[in-house]
């Protein structure tokens, strides 16, 4: 009996020394949401399904990494489609304490936007709003085209284009099949992404079956800062000039 009382007293003393009775915090949910900022800080999206920013950023895959574990999925839309749900991801059963995260946005296999941070889990559900910035100083240059305001290829089975830098040096060109609502994703003559800055669309033309331009824009200036470009092509009015202003 005396031994049992001594044992109980020892447990009580250890409990006091360790801060009283043992308690544990329940795990919670980290609710990530994201939007995008281009190289000049222009923001696309407001963390809602109604304005998810994905069509402007033109990214088709998001990966959230929490403490080294990847959570990936397809959360984004292209300019001619409706928003594809709230741009976010909820991770459940996250233990209390400090956690590190990264949010990465991809255009195909290209890392385009990125953000990272640290959060202390201390609630049942914690919203984490993240603004993703360009992952580098350059990116591919997606250019969407429309026929007089409509995403259409009616009567124009092909599209041809040339991109110039600010000094009229050709950067890329090509002739592709016209696919309504799909972009030209220019790759800088195959050498990699475009450095951010000003460029010219020397010509961008939708062609009929015999190669005549039906819709066309000439010497359209663009400022490539990471977001997609949407270029409306009016009815063709002649031949584009040999150089741009």
VOPAGU-2260 file (C-alpha; in pm, 1 decimal, decimal comma):
REM VOPAGU-2260
SITE   aa  ch    i         X         Y         Z
SITE  UNK   A    0       0,0       0,0       0,0
SITE  UNK   A    1     279,7     240,3      91,3
SITE  UNK   A    2     460,5     157,8    -236,7
SITE  UNK   A    3     145,8     238,2    -438,5
SITE  UNK   A    4     104,9     574,0    -260,9
SITE  UNK   A    5     468,3     661,9    -332,5
SITE  UNK   A    6     422,3     573,8    -700,3
SITE  UNK   A    7     111,0     790,8    -724,0
SITE  UNK   A    8     293,6    1080,6    -561,9
SITE  UNK   A    9     582,1    1043,6    -808,0
SITE  UNK   A   10     341,0    1058,9   -1102,8
SITE  UNK   A   11     175,5    1370,5    -956,2
SITE  UNK   A   12     511,6    1544,5    -912,5
SITE  UNK   A   13     615,2    1458,3   -1268,4
SITE  UNK   A   14     282,7    1594,9   -1391,2
SITE  UNK   A   15     349,6    1927,7   -1217,2
SITE  UNK   A   16     704,8    1943,3   -1349,3
SITE  UNK   A   17     579,2    1876,7   -1702,7
SITE  UNK   A   18     318,0    2152,6   -1688,3
SITE  UNK   A   19      13,0    1980,0   -1544,8
SITE  UNK   A   20    -215,1    1741,4   -1724,7
SITE  UNK   A   21    -127,2    1640,6   -2081,4
SITE  UNK   A   22    -321,0    1810,2   -2360,6
SITE  UNK   A   23    -291,8    1782,5   -2738,5
SITE  UNK   A   24    -416,0    2019,2   -3009,2
SITE  UNK   A   25    -638,9    1868,8   -3273,5
SITE  UNK   A   26    -525,9    1888,8   -3638,4
SITE  UNK   A   27    -698,8    2133,9   -3868,9
SITE  UNK   A   28    -741,0    2233,1   -4232,6
SITE  UNK   A   29    -526,0    2473,5   -4432,9
SITE  UNK   A   30    -743,7    2629,7   -4702,9
SITE  UNK   A   31    -516,3    2764,7   -4978,2
SITE  UNK   A   32    -642,7    3009,9   -5239,5
SITE  UNK   A   33    -437,2    3188,4   -5500,1
SITE  UNK   A   34    -425,5    3467,9   -5752,7
SITE  UNK   A   35    -149,8    3594,7   -5982,1
SITE  UNK   A   36      67,6    3902,9   -6030,9
SITE  UNK   A   37     269,5    3973,4   -6345,4
SITE  UNK   A   38     622,7    4110,5   -6364,6
SITE  UNK   A   39     494,1    4466,8   -6311,6
SITE  UNK   A   40     270,0    4375,9   -6020,1
SITE  UNK   A   41     -59,0    4379,8   -6213,1
SITE  UNK   A   42    -291,4    4138,7   -6031,9
SITE  UNK   A   43    -524,5    3883,7   -6188,7
SITE  UNK   A   44    -785,7    3717,9   -5968,7
SITE  UNK   A   45    -935,8    3779,7   -5626,5
SITE  UNK   A   46    -934,5    3428,0   -5477,3
SITE  UNK   A   47   -1291,4    3353,0   -5595,8
SITE  UNK   A   48   -1444,2    3129,3   -5861,6
SITE  UNK   A   49   -1596,7    3434,6   -6029,3
SITE  UNK   A   50   -1249,1    3584,4   -6082,1
SITE  UNK   A   51    -992,9    3308,5   -6052,7
SITE  UNK   A   52    -720,3    3482,3   -6255,1
SITE  UNK   A   53    -627,5    3160,4   -6432,2
SITE  UNK   A   54    -741,8    3272,0   -6776,5
SITE  UNK   A   55    -524,2    3584,2   -6759,2
SITE  UNK   A   56    -220,9    3401,3   -6621,5
SITE  UNK   A   57    -289,2    3108,6   -6858,4
SITE  UNK   A   58    -167,9    2831,5   -6632,7
SITE  UNK   A   59    -319,1    2486,4   -6641,2
SITE  UNK   A   60    -174,9    2318,4   -6334,2
SITE  UNK   A   61    -109,4    2413,9   -5971,9
SITE  UNK   A   62     103,4    2224,1   -5722,5
SITE  UNK   A   63      93,0    2300,7   -5350,6
SITE  UNK   A   64     379,7    2161,4   -5145,7
SITE  UNK   A   65     331,9    2144,5   -4769,8
SITE  UNK   A   66     631,4    2035,2   -4562,9
SITE  UNK   A   67     774,8    1857,5   -4866,5
SITE  UNK   A   68     455,0    1673,5   -4965,9
SITE  UNK   A   69     307,9    1761,2   -5306,7
SITE  UNK   A   70     -62,0    1818,3   -5370,9
SITE  UNK   A   71    -124,8    1871,9   -5740,8
SITE  UNK   A   72    -424,5    1915,7   -5966,5
SITE  UNK   A   73    -579,0    2106,9   -6254,2
SITE  UNK   A   74    -752,9    2417,1   -6122,0
SITE  UNK   A   75    -743,9    2669,9   -6404,7
SITE  UNK   A   76    -921,9    2782,0   -6721,4
SITE  UNK   A   77    -833,2    2938,3   -7056,8
SITE  UNK   A   78    -968,3    3274,4   -7178,0
SITE  UNK   A   79   -1259,0    3140,6   -7382,0
SITE  UNK   A   80   -1394,5    2921,8   -7100,3
SITE  UNK   A   81   -1583,9    2997,3   -6781,6
SITE  UNK   A   82   -1392,5    2999,7   -6456,0
SITE  UNK   A   83   -1321,2    2644,9   -6342,5
SITE  UNK   A   84   -1414,0    2659,4   -5975,2
SITE  UNK   A   85   -1252,5    2840,2   -5686,1
SITE  UNK   A   86    -874,7    2857,9   -5734,2
SITE  UNK   A   87    -783,8    2675,3   -5417,8
SITE  UNK   A   88    -701,2    2354,9   -5234,7
SITE  UNK   A   89    -785,4    2240,3   -4882,8
SITE  UNK   A   90    -541,1    2017,0   -4697,4
SITE  UNK   A   91    -695,5    1841,9   -4399,1
SITE  UNK   A   92    -550,0    1681,3   -4085,3
SITE  UNK   A   93    -263,0    1929,3   -4064,2
SITE  UNK   A   94     -99,3    1907,4   -3719,1
SITE  UNK   A   95     -69,5    2216,6   -3503,5
SITE  UNK   A   96     258,9    2404,3   -3524,7
SITE  UNK   A   97     469,4    2566,5   -3795,8
SITE  UNK   A   98     458,8    2451,7   -4157,5
SITE  UNK   A   99     629,6    2563,8   -4478,1
SITE  UNK   A  100     454,9    2572,6   -4815,0
SITE  UNK   A  101     509,9    2654,8   -5179,0
SITE  UNK   A  102     249,4    2714,3   -5448,6
SITE  UNK   A  103     369,0    2663,4   -5807,2
SITE  UNK   A  104     174,2    2732,3   -6128,3
SITE  UNK   A  105     263,6    2557,6   -6454,0
SITE  UNK   A  106     197,9    2619,2   -6822,6
SITE  UNK   A  107     236,1    2264,3   -6944,2
SITE  UNK   A  108     568,9    2161,3   -6790,7
SITE  UNK   A  109     691,9    2521,7   -6760,9
SITE  UNK   A  110     702,6    2671,3   -6411,3
SITE  UNK   A  111     552,2    3018,1   -6462,2
SITE  UNK   A  112     437,5    3155,6   -6122,9
SITE  UNK   A  113     550,8    3071,5   -5772,5
SITE  UNK   A  114     513,1    3168,5   -5405,9
SITE  UNK   A  115     632,1    3029,1   -5074,6
SITE  UNK   A  116     581,8    3098,2   -4707,7
SITE  UNK   A  117     533,0    2968,1   -4357,2
SITE  UNK   A  118     216,6    2929,7   -4154,4
SITE  UNK   A  119     143,8    2831,0   -3793,7
SITE  UNK   A  120    -151,7    2596,1   -3770,7
SITE  UNK   A  121    -364,4    2708,0   -3477,0
SITE  UNK   A  122    -727,8    2663,9   -3573,4
SITE  UNK   A  123    -986,6    2427,6   -3705,9
SITE  UNK   A  124    -975,1    2588,8   -4053,4
SITE  UNK   A  125    -718,6    2847,2   -4160,5
SITE  UNK   A  126    -751,2    3034,4   -4492,6
SITE  UNK   A  127    -418,6    3101,6   -4666,8
SITE  UNK   A  128    -445,5    3355,2   -4952,7
SITE  UNK   A  129    -136,8    3348,9   -5174,6
SITE  UNK   A  130     -40,6    3583,9   -5459,8
SITE  UNK   A  131     186,3    3406,1   -5707,5
SITE  UNK   A  132     455,8    3609,7   -5884,6
SITE  UNK   A  133     664,3    3520,7   -6192,5
SITE  UNK   A  134     902,7    3236,6   -6121,3
SITE  UNK   A  135    1179,5    3396,5   -6329,3
SITE  UNK   A  136    1264,2    3690,5   -6554,4
SITE  UNK   A  137    1108,1    3532,5   -6865,2
SITE  UNK   A  138     828,3    3300,3   -6972,6
SITE  UNK   A  139     659,2    3162,6   -7281,2
SITE  UNK   A  140     433,5    3405,5   -7467,8
SITE  UNK   A  141      76,2    3272,6   -7512,3
SITE  UNK   A  142    -122,6    3469,6   -7771,0
SITE  UNK   A  143    -495,8    3407,0   -7813,8
SITE  UNK   A  144    -666,3    3533,2   -8128,5
SITE  UNK   A  145   -1025,5    3614,9   -8218,1
SITE  UNK   A  146   -1219,8    3688,3   -8535,3
SITE  UNK   A  147   -1375,3    4031,5   -8481,8
SITE  UNK   A  148   -1422,3    3954,6   -8112,5
SITE  UNK   A  149   -1525,5    3589,2   -8140,4
SITE  UNK   A  150   -1319,9    3278,3   -8069,2
SITE  UNK   A  151   -1379,7    3118,7   -8407,6
SITE  UNK   A  152   -1199,4    2962,1   -8703,4
SITE  UNK   A  153   -1494,0    2970,9   -8941,2
SITE  UNK   A  154   -1357,8    2998,9   -9294,1
SITE  UNK   A  155    -999,1    3025,6   -9173,0
SITE  UNK   A  156    -837,2    2684,4   -9126,4
SITE  UNK   A  157    -489,3    2821,0   -9052,1
SITE  UNK   A  158    -313,7    3100,4   -8864,7
SITE  UNK   A  159      25,1    3254,1   -8942,4
SITE  UNK   A  160     231,0    3495,3   -8731,7
SITE  UNK   A  161     566,1    3660,4   -8668,1
SITE  UNK   A  162     695,6    3808,8   -8341,7
SITE  UNK   A  163     961,0    4083,8   -8339,7
SITE  UNK   A  164    1152,1    4230,2   -8049,8
SITE  UNK   A  165    1151,7    4604,0   -7982,4
SITE  UNK   A  166    1428,3    4647,2   -8243,4
SITE  UNK   A  167    1243,1    4462,8   -8522,2
SITE  UNK   A  168    1455,4    4149,9   -8486,5
SITE  UNK   A  169    1245,7    3836,2   -8557,6
SITE  UNK   A  170    1195,5    3619,7   -8250,9
SITE  UNK   A  171     953,3    3355,0   -8373,3
SITE  UNK   A  172     716,8    3277,7   -8659,3
SITE  UNK   A  173     505,3    2995,4   -8785,7
SITE  UNK   A  174     190,0    2871,3   -8956,4
SITE  UNK   A  175     -44,3    2651,6   -8755,3
SITE  UNK   A  176    -383,6    2495,6   -8782,4
SITE  UNK   A  177    -650,1    2734,1   -8650,9
SITE  UNK   A  178    -814,5    2600,9   -8334,6
SITE  UNK   A  179   -1080,4    2824,4   -8182,0
SITE  UNK   A  180    -994,4    2933,5   -7830,8
SITE  UNK   A  181    -642,4    2790,6   -7836,0
SITE  UNK   A  182    -332,2    3011,8   -7825,2
SITE  UNK   A  183     -13,7    3043,2   -8016,5
SITE  UNK   A  184     240,6    2969,2   -7743,1
SITE  UNK   A  185     555,0    3127,2   -7877,2
SITE  UNK   A  186     885,9    2976,7   -7771,4
SITE  UNK   A  187    1143,6    3234,2   -7882,6
SITE  UNK   A  188    1257,5    3039,5   -8191,0
SITE  UNK   A  189    1277,1    2728,3   -7978,0
SITE  UNK   A  190    1551,7    2867,8   -7755,6
SITE  UNK   A  191    1335,8    2910,5   -7446,9
SITE  UNK   A  192    1104,1    3163,8   -7285,8
SITE  UNK   A  193    1080,6    3530,2   -7379,7
SITE  UNK   A  194    1251,4    3783,6   -7149,1
SITE  UNK   A  195     989,9    4021,2   -7010,2
SITE  UNK   A  196     953,1    4345,3   -7201,7
SITE  UNK   A  197     808,6    4500,4   -7521,2
SITE  UNK   A  198     755,9    4311,6   -7848,7
SITE  UNK   A  199     576,9    4354,0   -8179,3
SITE  UNK   A  200     333,6    4116,1   -8338,8
SITE  UNK   A  201     457,9    4190,8   -8691,0
SITE  UNK   A  202     162,0    4005,0   -8835,5
SITE  UNK   A  203    -101,6    3767,7   -8705,9
SITE  UNK   A  204    -337,5    3646,5   -8978,4
SITE  UNK   A  205    -617,7    3396,3   -9010,1
SITE  UNK   A  206    -600,1    3241,7   -9357,8
SITE  UNK   A  207    -860,9    3085,2   -9581,7
SITE  UNK   A  208    -811,1    2756,6   -9766,5
SITE  UNK   A  209    -589,3    2912,0  -10036,0
SITE  UNK   A  210    -370,0    3108,9   -9794,0
SITE  UNK   A  211    -532,8    3451,2   -9821,4
SITE  UNK   A  212    -560,1    3656,6   -9501,3
SITE  UNK   A  213    -923,1    3702,8   -9400,2
SITE  UNK   A  214    -863,6    3846,6   -9051,4
SITE  UNK   A  215    -537,0    4019,7   -8968,9
SITE  UNK   A  216    -351,5    4255,2   -8737,9
SITE  UNK   A  217     -21,0    4424,4   -8825,5
SITE  UNK   A  218     247,4    4575,6   -8601,6
SITE  UNK   A  219      54,0    4523,9   -8281,3
SITE  UNK   A  220     266,8    4626,4   -7982,0
SITE  UNK   A  221     254,4    4401,4   -7676,8
SITE  UNK   A  222     414,3    4419,8   -7334,4
SITE  UNK   A  223     505,1    4069,8   -7226,8
SITE  UNK   A  224     512,8    4054,6   -6847,0
SITE  UNK   A  225     403,1    3694,5   -6790,5
SITE  UNK   A  226      30,0    3696,5   -6863,5
SITE  UNK   A  227    -140,0    3575,1   -7180,7
SITE  UNK   A  228    -216,7    3816,0   -7464,1
SITE  UNK   A  229    -559,4    3825,3   -7629,8
SITE  UNK   A  230    -546,6    3985,7   -7975,7
SITE  UNK   A  231    -858,3    4063,3   -8176,3
SITE  UNK   A  232    -814,3    4036,2   -8553,1
SITE  UNK   A  233   -1031,3    4264,3   -8767,3
SITE  UNK   A  234   -1101,2    4191,1   -9132,3
SITE  UNK   A  235    -779,5    4203,5   -9332,4
SITE  UNK   A  236    -715,6    4535,7   -9503,2
SITE  UNK   A  237    -398,8    4484,1   -9698,3
SITE  UNK   A  238     -37,6    4374,2   -9663,8
SITE  UNK   A  239     153,2    4433,6   -9341,1
SITE  UNK   A  240     450,5    4669,7   -9362,0
SITE  UNK   A  241     801,6    4525,3   -9369,6
SITE  UNK   A  242     906,0    4675,5   -9033,3
SITE  UNK   A  243     720,3    4807,4   -8730,6
SITE  UNK   A  244     748,4    5161,6   -8589,1
